[in-house]
Amino acid sequence: MQATQTLSAGSELVKHKSSFWQSPWATYLGLLLVLLGLIAFFSLKSEYFWSSDTFVTIANDIPGLAVMAVGMTFVLIIAGIDLSVGSVLALSAAVSAVAILQWGWSPLFAGLLALLVGLFCGTANGAISVIWRIPSFIVSLGLLEAIRGSAYLVTDSRTQYVGSAMGGLAQPLAGGISSAFIVAIVVVVIGHILLTRTIFGRYVIGIGTNEEAMRLAGIDPRLIRISVFAAMGLLAALAGLMQAARLEAADPNAGVGIELKVIAAVVIGGTSLMGGRGSVIATFFGVLIIAVLEAGLAQIGASEPSKRIITGAVIVIAVIIDTLRQRRFQLAH
């Protein structure tokens, strides 16, 4: 009898440990340790890294990346992908700048127009993919070029200098941190609540896990998919406004290649490329890791090719870890 109780207690302990390592808290802990490790490493390698100026600069650099990463988390969870976010960023910022400089619009209405442009681009992306059943990779790759071309047409291929007209998002608050950073934190919190505490979030995870089962349950996944891509376009437009406010200009070349950085942050945060699993909070950790890595490499004097090699290696390692974790989870069940 005592042996049976001992075995039962041991089984419960193993189950408790297993459930912890499969919980989001274990992911957060692992990402936090990686982040602290990077900070410690670069602090030892550069005497200038551990300073308030460095961390304020990082905080002011990440808002655009953070809000797009929130949207990309939802896109990857439904097993989709959006490669057009950099182009949407550029077009939205360009439209707002032209509205201010050439059409005489107020910054508020120009910003709203930019958000509508991003919403339209994202909706078109999702609708084409869903209605014609074309992989989102192909659709967004085509829109990447079409939307970038539109940004060149709108600006006549020239940078539009708006000065301080859109400076609200870049306005420094306490400690020099911009209001854009606060907006990004709010977006992260809303994204986390939406994913974990709402029916919409359950549907998103359900579509990524087993779309056919969702259909059999009487839920039409098409509207959910289009909504996710529409939100991605909206957040890319918000990122464009943040960048234009910080640089006081809208560049039609802005955001080239940023889609890879966005996807990298989301994957580093543990969101599965196969869909069905992801966390907005973990994605934000991924954004911080990418930002600290870039800032640290710049401070220790790493060349641009070296930085790209290291960042690429980090992405590959994150994907390998995700694959191994998924296989381990499948074997356990």
C-alpha positions as CSV (number, residue, x, y, z in Angstrom):
1,M,0.0,0.0,0.0
2,Q,2.8,2.4,1.0
3,A,4.7,1.5,-2.2
4,T,1.6,2.3,-4.3
5,Q,1.2,5.7,-2.6
6,T,4.9,6.4,-3.2
7,L,4.6,5.6,-6.9
8,S,1.5,7.7,-7.1
9,A,3.2,10.7,-5.5
10,G,6.2,10.3,-7.8
11,S,4.0,10.1,-10.8
12,E,2.2,13.3,-9.7
13,L,5.6,15.0,-9.2
14,V,6.8,14.1,-12.7
15,K,3.5,15.2,-14.2
16,H,3.7,18.5,-12.4
17,K,7.3,19.1,-13.6
18,S,6.3,18.1,-17.1
19,S,3.3,20.4,-17.1
20,F,5.5,23.3,-16.0
21,W,8.1,22.8,-18.8
22,Q,5.2,22.7,-21.3
23,S,3.6,25.9,-19.9
24,P,4.0,29.4,-21.2
25,W,5.9,30.3,-18.0
26,A,8.8,28.0,-19.0
27,T,9.0,29.7,-22.4
28,Y,9.0,33.1,-20.8
29,L,11.7,32.0,-18.3
30,G,13.9,30.6,-21.1
31,L,13.6,33.7,-23.3
32,L,14.3,35.9,-20.3
33,L,17.5,34.0,-19.6
34,V,18.6,34.4,-23.2
35,L,17.8,38.1,-23.1
36,L,19.8,38.6,-19.8
37,G,22.6,36.5,-21.2
38,L,22.9,38.7,-24.3
39,I,22.8,41.8,-22.1
40,A,25.6,40.4,-19.8
41,F,27.7,39.4,-22.8
42,F,27.6,42.7,-24.6
43,S,28.0,44.6,-21.3
44,L,31.3,42.7,-20.9
45,K,32.4,43.3,-24.5
46,S,31.5,47.0,-24.6
47,E,31.9,49.5,-21.8
48,Y,29.2,51.7,-23.3
49,F,26.5,49.0,-23.6
50,W,25.3,49.0,-20.0
51,S,23.9,52.5,-19.9
52,S,20.6,54.2,-19.8
53,D,21.3,55.8,-23.2
54,T,21.6,52.3,-24.8
55,F,18.3,51.0,-23.3
56,V,16.4,54.2,-24.1
57,T,17.6,53.9,-27.7
58,I,16.5,50.3,-27.9
59,A,13.1,51.2,-26.4
60,N,12.6,53.9,-29.0
61,D,13.8,51.7,-31.9
62,I,11.5,48.7,-31.3
63,P,7.9,50.1,-31.3
64,G,7.3,49.5,-35.1
65,L,8.9,46.0,-34.9
66,A,6.9,45.2,-31.8
67,V,3.4,46.1,-33.2
68,M,4.1,44.3,-36.5
69,A,5.3,41.2,-34.6
70,V,2.0,41.1,-32.6
71,G,0.1,41.0,-35.9
72,M,2.5,38.4,-37.4
73,T,2.0,36.2,-34.3
74,F,-1.7,35.8,-35.2
75,V,-0.8,35.3,-38.9
76,L,1.6,32.5,-38.1
77,I,-0.7,30.9,-35.6
78,I,-3.3,30.4,-38.4
79,A,-0.5,28.8,-40.4
80,G,-0.2,31.8,-42.8
81,I,2.6,34.3,-43.5
82,D,2.7,37.9,-44.7
83,L,5.7,39.1,-46.6
84,S,4.2,42.4,-47.6
85,V,4.4,44.2,-44.2
86,G,7.5,46.2,-45.1
87,S,5.8,47.5,-48.2
88,V,2.6,48.3,-46.3
89,L,4.7,50.2,-43.8
90,A,6.2,52.3,-46.5
91,L,3.0,53.0,-48.5
92,S,1.0,54.0,-45.4
93,A,3.7,56.4,-44.2
94,A,4.0,57.8,-47.7
95,V,0.3,58.4,-48.1
96,S,0.1,60.2,-44.7
97,A,3.1,62.4,-45.7
98,V,1.7,63.3,-49.1
99,A,-1.7,64.1,-47.4
100,I,0.0,66.5,-45.1
101,L,2.5,68.1,-47.5
102,Q,0.5,68.2,-50.8
103,W,-3.2,68.0,-49.8
104,G,-3.0,70.2,-46.7
105,W,-4.6,67.6,-44.4
106,S,-4.1,67.7,-40.6
107,P,-1.7,65.1,-39.1
108,L,-4.7,63.4,-37.4
109,F,-6.7,62.8,-40.6
110,A,-3.5,61.9,-42.5
111,G,-2.7,59.3,-39.9
112,L,-6.2,57.9,-40.0
113,L,-5.9,57.7,-43.8
114,A,-2.6,55.8,-43.4
115,L,-4.3,53.3,-41.1
116,L,-7.1,52.8,-43.6
117,V,-4.6,52.1,-46.4
118,G,-2.9,49.5,-44.2
119,L,-6.3,48.0,-43.3
120,F,-7.2,47.8,-47.0
121,C,-3.9,46.2,-48.0
122,G,-4.2,43.6,-45.2
123,T,-7.8,42.8,-46.1
124,A,-7.0,42.4,-49.8
125,N,-4.1,40.1,-48.8
126,G,-6.4,37.9,-46.7
127,A,-9.3,38.0,-49.1
128,I,-7.3,37.0,-52.2
129,S,-5.7,34.1,-50.2
130,V,-9.0,32.9,-48.8
131,I,-11.4,33.3,-51.7
132,W,-9.0,31.8,-54.4
133,R,-7.4,29.4,-51.9
134,I,-3.9,30.6,-52.8
135,P,-1.1,30.2,-50.3
136,S,-0.6,33.4,-48.4
137,F,3.1,33.2,-49.1
138,I,2.5,33.6,-52.8
139,V,-0.2,36.3,-52.4
140,S,1.9,38.4,-50.0
141,L,5.0,38.0,-52.2
142,G,3.1,39.5,-55.1
143,L,1.6,42.3,-53.0
144,L,5.1,43.1,-51.6
145,E,6.1,44.2,-55.1
146,A,2.8,45.9,-56.0
147,I,2.5,47.8,-52.8
148,R,6.1,48.9,-52.9
149,G,5.6,50.2,-56.4
150,S,2.6,52.1,-55.1
151,A,4.7,53.7,-52.5
152,Y,7.1,54.9,-55.2
153,L,4.2,56.3,-57.3
154,V,2.7,58.2,-54.4
155,T,6.0,59.8,-53.4
156,D,7.4,60.2,-56.9
157,S,10.2,58.0,-55.7
158,R,11.4,60.7,-53.3
159,T,11.6,60.9,-49.5
160,Q,8.8,63.1,-48.1
161,Y,10.1,65.3,-45.2
162,V,7.2,66.1,-42.8
163,G,9.3,67.6,-40.0
164,S,7.6,67.6,-36.7
165,A,4.1,67.4,-38.2
166,M,3.8,63.8,-37.0
167,G,5.9,64.2,-34.0
168,G,3.3,63.1,-31.5
169,L,4.3,59.4,-31.6
170,A,8.0,60.4,-31.2
171,Q,7.3,62.7,-28.3
172,P,9.7,61.8,-25.5
173,L,8.1,61.0,-22.1
174,A,9.7,60.2,-18.8
175,G,13.3,59.1,-19.1
176,G,13.4,59.9,-22.8
177,I,11.2,57.0,-23.8
178,S,8.9,57.9,-26.7
179,S,5.1,57.7,-26.6
180,A,5.4,55.2,-29.5
181,F,6.9,52.7,-27.0
182,I,3.9,53.1,-24.7
183,V,1.6,52.5,-27.7
184,A,3.5,49.4,-28.6
185,I,3.1,48.1,-25.0
186,V,-0.6,48.7,-25.2
187,V,-0.8,46.8,-28.5
188,V,1.1,43.9,-27.0
189,V,-1.3,43.8,-24.0
190,I,-4.3,44.0,-26.2
191,G,-2.9,41.3,-28.5
192,H,-2.2,39.0,-25.5
193,I,-5.7,39.4,-24.1
194,L,-7.3,38.9,-27.5
195,L,-5.4,35.7,-28.1
196,T,-5.8,34.1,-24.6
197,R,-9.0,35.5,-23.2
198,T,-11.5,35.8,-26.1
199,I,-13.4,33.5,-28.4
200,F,-11.7,35.1,-31.4
201,G,-8.3,34.0,-30.0
202,R,-9.6,30.4,-29.5
203,Y,-10.9,30.4,-33.1
204,V,-7.5,31.6,-34.3
205,I,-5.7,28.8,-32.4
206,G,-8.3,26.3,-33.6
207,I,-7.8,27.2,-37.2
208,G,-4.1,26.8,-37.0
209,T,-4.4,23.5,-35.2
210,N,-7.1,21.8,-37.3
211,E,-9.1,24.0,-39.7
212,E,-11.2,21.1,-40.9
213,A,-12.4,20.4,-37.3
214,M,-13.4,24.0,-37.0
215,R,-15.5,23.7,-40.2
216,L,-17.1,20.5,-38.9
217,A,-17.9,22.4,-35.7
218,G,-19.9,24.9,-37.7
219,I,-17.3,27.7,-37.6
220,D,-16.4,29.4,-40.9
221,P,-12.6,30.1,-40.8
222,R,-12.6,32.4,-43.8
223,L,-13.7,35.5,-42.0
224,I,-11.3,34.8,-39.1
225,R,-8.4,34.5,-41.6
226,I,-9.3,37.7,-43.4
227,S,-9.6,39.5,-40.1
228,V,-6.2,38.4,-39.0
229,F,-4.6,39.6,-42.2
230,A,-6.5,42.9,-42.0
231,A,-5.2,43.4,-38.5
232,M,-1.7,42.7,-39.8
233,G,-2.1,45.4,-42.4
234,L,-3.4,47.9,-39.8
235,L,-0.5,47.3,-37.5
236,A,2.0,47.6,-40.3
237,A,0.5,51.0,-41.1
238,L,0.8,52.0,-37.4
239,A,4.5,50.9,-37.6
240,G,4.9,53.2,-40.6
241,L,3.5,56.2,-38.8
242,M,5.8,55.4,-35.9
243,Q,8.8,55.3,-38.1
244,A,7.8,58.5,-40.0
245,A,7.3,60.3,-36.7
246,R,10.7,59.2,-35.4
247,L,12.6,60.1,-38.7
248,E,10.4,63.1,-39.5
249,A,10.2,61.7,-43.0
250,A,8.5,59.0,-45.1
251,D,10.9,57.1,-47.3
252,P,9.4,54.9,-50.1
253,N,12.3,52.5,-49.4
254,A,11.4,52.2,-45.8
255,G,10.9,48.7,-44.4
256,V,12.8,46.8,-47.1
257,G,13.6,43.4,-45.6
258,I,11.9,44.1,-42.2
259,E,9.4,41.3,-42.8
260,L,12.3,38.8,-42.1
261,K,13.1,40.6,-38.9
262,V,9.4,40.5,-37.8
263,I,9.1,36.8,-38.6
264,A,12.4,36.2,-36.8
265,A,11.2,37.9,-33.6
266,V,8.0,35.8,-33.7
267,V,9.8,32.5,-34.3
268,I,12.3,33.3,-31.6
269,G,9.4,33.8,-29.3
270,G,8.3,30.2,-29.9
271,T,5.4,30.7,-32.3
272,S,5.2,27.6,-34.5
273,L,5.6,28.0,-38.3
274,M,3.2,25.1,-38.6
275,G,0.4,27.0,-36.9
276,G,-1.7,26.4,-33.9
277,R,0.7,27.6,-31.2
278,G,2.1,31.0,-30.2
279,S,2.2,33.7,-27.6
280,V,2.2,37.5,-27.9
281,I,4.2,38.0,-24.7
282,A,6.8,35.5,-25.9
283,T,6.9,37.4,-29.2
284,F,7.7,40.6,-27.4
285,F,10.6,38.8,-25.7
286,G,11.7,37.8,-29.2
287,V,11.6,41.5,-30.3
288,L,13.7,42.5,-27.3
289,I,16.2,39.7,-28.1
290,I,16.5,40.9,-31.7
291,A,16.9,44.5,-30.6
292,V,19.5,43.8,-28.0
293,L,21.4,41.6,-30.4
294,E,21.5,44.3,-33.1
295,A,22.5,47.1,-30.6
296,G,25.2,44.9,-29.0
297,L,26.7,43.8,-32.3
298,A,26.8,47.5,-33.5
299,Q,28.5,48.6,-30.3
300,I,31.2,45.9,-30.5
301,G,31.9,47.0,-34.0
302,A,30.6,44.0,-35.9
303,S,30.4,44.5,-39.7
304,E,27.1,44.5,-41.5
305,P,27.7,41.1,-43.1
306,S,28.7,39.6,-39.7
307,K,25.5,41.0,-38.2
308,R,23.4,39.4,-40.9
309,I,25.1,36.1,-40.5
310,I,24.6,36.1,-36.8
311,T,21.0,37.1,-37.0
312,G,20.3,34.5,-39.6
313,A,22.0,31.8,-37.4
314,V,19.8,32.8,-34.5
315,I,16.7,32.4,-36.6
316,V,17.8,28.9,-37.8
317,I,18.6,27.9,-34.3
318,A,15.2,29.1,-33.1
319,V,13.4,27.1,-35.8
320,I,15.4,24.0,-35.0
321,I,14.5,24.3,-31.3
322,D,10.9,24.8,-32.2
323,T,10.9,21.7,-34.4
324,L,12.6,19.6,-31.7
325,R,10.1,20.9,-29.1
326,Q,7.2,20.0,-31.3
327,R,8.4,16.5,-31.9
328,R,9.0,16.0,-28.2
329,F,5.5,17.2,-27.5
330,Q,4.0,14.8,-30.1
331,L,6.0,11.8,-28.6
332,A,4.8,12.7,-25.1
333,H,1.2,12.5,-26.4
